Amino acid sequence: MPCAGPARLLKRRMDTIPPTDRASEGRLPRTVWVLGIVSLLMDLSSEIYHALLPAFLSYGMAALSKPLFPLASGAVPILGARFVDRIGKGIRGAPRDAMIADETPPALRGRAFGLRQSLDTVGAFLAPLAAVGLMLLLGNNIRAVFWIAVIPAALSFLFAWAMLREGGAKAPLAVKMKWAGFRTLDPGVKRLIGVGFLFGLARFSESFLILKAMDAGLSPALSPLVLTLFNLSYLLLAYPAGILSDRMAPRTILLGGIALLVVADLVLSQAGGLWTIGIGVILWGAHMALTQGVFSRMIADAAGEGRRAISFGAFFFVSGMAALLSSLGAGLIWDRDGSSAVFMAGAVLAGVAGAMLLLLPNTAVAEGAP
């Protein structure tokens, strides 16, 4: 491996430069880029499964985590593989965002989370296109597609193992912290988690966007393109939203994102044609761009030094529980009352989350910030 020597030398040279020094020159720390690329590869793998899952489950075709998908032989193993995949996402999400927050100065924190979110969404944007292309290339051999989707997940692990390093100076502080329930969290973090839970109830799985388009006549083979449109909107706005959160109150941007979700839900609740559904999907992607990275930035600001990993862990746990309940509820409502009722319920819950955020005192989202 002739490149190993120069690469290792470059890595050592980068390691000697404090993150804050590099950031002060207007450049984001190296860790942000590394974690962003890791997220890109992981989402490229995960979203290939996600893009094809609704069509194959709802039409009873061969069932499809990572290696578990191509080995599955029924709906229960599929959902189990998806559950394991989401657990993995939650486990890696908290330390990832804590590392970004610790290595990035507050003045660039929104930009850092925006960049990480954008790179993450590049993978999600490419995945549906890859899913459609591979299906056509391999003659609809679903198992072959899912075996190929394992490759970027493996590359993500290898890249993280080779490029990431421990922060050293911050490790002793982190070791002393012990989890004793939500009592250990800063007040501002608890309030944001409450808002995040309500918001998570309003934001069910994007699979329902695919099902809505399929109900309007989109073929199962082309259904992953719904996520392509969604992720394109998300990708184009995530980084600008992060930069904007460094220049104005992040809560204002978050409120704007919640308002976009309300509008998207209202459009989708009344949509009957693919063009109108497309508008709703674009708005749905825009709301993600204005909320996901900004939520992370606000949690980082509200958490005290040494408590960011715990705070992010609690936030991802509560958000994950809300997402589970939300998607289960959406499925039940869809079966009983139809798709319009699902999106109307989402609009109401999003409005409640926005009202809760609006009523928080100005200091509530900043308490505990260093």
N, C-alpha and C positions, 0 to 999 in steps of 0.2 A: 504494500500500500504506500506508494511514493508520496502521496499527499498528506500522510499522517503527521510527518514532522512539521511542515509549515503550518498545518491547521492547528496543531497543538501549541505551536509558538504563538500564533495569532490569538488563540484562546487565553493563553497565559497573559499576554499583553492586555487583552480586554479586561481580564479579571483584576488587574492592578489598578484600573481606573474606577474610582467610586461611582456608583450609579448617579448620585446627586450631581457630580461634576459633569457627567455627560448630559444629564437632563438640563443643567443650567445653560448649556450651549444650545438649547432648543431641540436636542435629540432625546428620544425616549430611550430608557434603559434597554440593554440587550435582552434581558429576561422577558420583556413585554413581547418582543418579536418572536422569541423562541416559543413562548407559550401560545402566541397567536398561531404560529405554524402547526404546533401540536393540535390545537383546536381545529384548525382547517382539516388536517388529515383525519381526525376522529369523526368530524361531522360528515366528511366525504363518505366514510364507511357507514356510519349510522343512518344517514339520510337516504342512502340507496334502499335500505330496508324499509324505512319510513315511507318513502315515496311509493313503493309497490304494495305495501301491506294492505291498505284499505280495499283496493281493487280485488286482490286475491282472496281476502277473507270474505268480502260481501258476495263474491260469485262462486265460492265453494271450490276454487281450483286447488292444485297441489300446494300443501302448506310449506311454508318456508321455515345484546349480544354476540354477533360475530359467528364463530363456528357453529353455534347452536342452531342458527337459522337454516343452513343447508342440510342439517341432520334431522330437522323436525319433520314429523309426519302427521300432525294434526293441529287444530286451532289452539288447544291448551299449551302444547310445547312452544308454539309461535309466540303466544302472549307471555309465556314464561321467559323466553329469550329476550323479548322486548323489555320485560320487567328488569332482568339482570342488566341489560344495556343501560337502562335509565338509572339504576343504582350506581353503576360505574360512573355515569355522568355526574351524579350528585357527589360521589366521593372525591372525584378529581376537581370538581368545581370550586369547593371551598378553599383548599390550599392554593389552587391556581390564582384565584382572585386576591387572596391574602398576600401572595408573593408580589403580585402587581402593585397592590396598595403600598406594601412596605418599601418597595424599591423605587417608587415614583413620588416625587414631591407633590404636595397638594395642588400647586399651580398647573401641573400637567396631568393630574389624575383622570379627569374626564377624557382627555385626549387618549390616554393610555387604554382605558376601558373601551373607548370607541374603536380604537385600532384593533384590539383583541377581538371585539365583537364583529368587526368587519371581516377580519381574516377567518374567523369562525364561520361566517355566513358565506364566504367564498366557497368553502367546502359544501355547505348546504345548497348553494346555488348550482354547483357543478353536479351534485349527486343525482337529481332527477334527470338531467340531460344524459349522464352516464348510464342511468338505469334504462332509459328508453333506447339509447344506442346499443347497449349490450343485449337487451332483449331482441332487438332487430337483428343484430349480428349473430347471436347464438340461437336464433330460431325459437325464441320464447322458452329457452331452457333455464327455468328460474333457479334451479340449484346451482348451475354453473355461474350465474350472475352473482349469487350470494357467496360463493367461494371466492370469486374475484374481489368482492367487497371486503373480504378479510384483510387483503393486502395493505390498504392505507392505514388500517388500524394497527397492524404490526409495525409499519413504518413510523407511525406516531410514537409508539412505545420506544423504538430504537432511537429516534431523534431526541426524545426527551431524556433518555438515559445518557446519551452522548453529550448533550449540550447544556443541561441544567446543572447547577451547583448549589450547595447549601449556602445560606446567607451568613453563617458563622457567628457574627456579632449579635444577631438577634436570637439565636437558638437558645441560650440559657434562659432568657426571659420567657420564651414560649414554653419551655419545659416546666417552669414553676407554676404555670396556670393549670388549674384542675377544673373539670367540668362539674358543676354542682347545680345543673338545671338552668332555666332561663333567668334565675336570680342573678347570675354572674354577668349578665349582659347590661350594657349601658342603657339608660332610659330612652335615649334617642333611637337606639337600635331596636328596642322592643316596640316602639311606636311604628317604626318603618316595617317591621315584620308583620304587625297587625294589618297595615295597609297592603303589604305584599300578599298576605293570605286572602284578603278580599279580592284583590286584583287577580290572584291565581284562580279563584273560583269563577271569575268572569272570562278567563282566557283558557278555554278548553283546547284540545289538541287540534293541530292544523289538518289532521285527517278528516275532520268534518268539513273543511273547505273543499277537499277532494270529493267527498261524498255529495256535497251540494252541487258541484259541477257535473258529476256523473248523473245526478237526478235530472239535470237540465239537458242531458244528451251527450256529454263528453264520453268518448269511448274509453274503456279501461286501459287500453294500450297507451293512450295519450294522457291519462289522468296525472302522471307525475309532473306534467308541465304546469299544473296548478302551483306546485311548490316552487317551480322555477320562477314564475311570475312573483310569487310571494317573496322569495329570497332576493330577487333582483331589487325590489323596492326596499327591502331591509338592508341590503348591501350598500346601496347608494346613499342612504341616509344615516347609517350607524356612526360612521366616523365624524361627519359634520355635527351630529348631535352631541358627540363626546366633546368636541372642541368647543361647542357652544356652551356646554355645562361648565367649562372653565371660565367663561366670560360673563355669565349671568346666573341667577339662582337656579340650581338644578331642579328644585321643586317645581318651578314654572315649566320647565321642559317636560318633566314627568306628568304634570297635569295636562299639558298639551297632548302627550301620548295617550293618556287615558281617554281624553276627549275624542281622539281619532279612533280608538277602539269602539266607543259608543256609536260614532257615525258609521264605521265599517259594519257593525252588527245590524244597524238599522237598514243599511243598504242591502245587506245579504238577506235579511228577513223578508224583504219585499221582492228580491230579484227572482226573475223567472227565466231569463236568457243568459247565455254565456258572456255577453259583453258586460252586462250589469254585474254579474258575478265577478268578472275580471276586475272591475272597478273596486268592488268590495275587498277582493284579495289584495290589491295594491294598497288600499288603506290599511288593511290588517298588517301587512308588512311594514308600513310606515309607522304604525303604532309600536311595533316591536323595536324599531330602530330608536325611538324616542323614550323607551322605557327600560330595556334590559341593561344596557351599559350604564345608564344614569342611576338605576336602582343600585347597582354595584358600587358606583362612585359614592352615593349617599351613605351606604352602609359603611364603606371605608372611612368616610369623614366622621361619621357618628361614633364609630368604635374607638375605644381607647387604645393606646400603644400596647401591643402584646395580646390584645383580645380580638384581633381582626379575624384570625382563622376560626375561632369559636363563633364569632358573630356571623361570618359567612356560612359556617356549618349549620347554625340554627336557621338562618334565612333560607338556605337551600332545602333543608328538611321541611320547614313549614310550607314553602312554595311547592315542593314536590307533593306533599299531602293534599294541598289545595288543587293541584293539577289533576291528581288521581280522582278526587271527589268531583271535580268539575267535569271531567270526561265521562265518568260513570253517570253523572246526572244528565249530561247532554245526551248520552245514548238513550237513557230511559225516556227523556222528554221527546226525543226524535221519534222513537217507536210509538209513543202514545199520542203526541200532538203534532208531529211533523217538524220539518226543518225550521220553519218560520218562528215557531215557539222557542226553539233552541237559541237562535240569535237574538230574539227579543229578551230572553232571560239574561243572556250575556250582556246586553246593553244596560239592563237595569242594575246588575251587579257591578259593572264597571262604573256606572254613575255613583253608586254608593261608595266604592273605593275612592273615587275622585273627591267626593264630599268629605270623607274621612281625612284624606290628605290635606285638603283645603282648610279644614278646621284645626289642624295641628298648629300650636304656637310656633313662632319663628325660630325659637331656640330648640324646638323638639327634634329637629333633624340634624342638629349640630352638636348636641350634648355628647361629651366624651371625646370629641375630636381633639387630637394633640395640638 
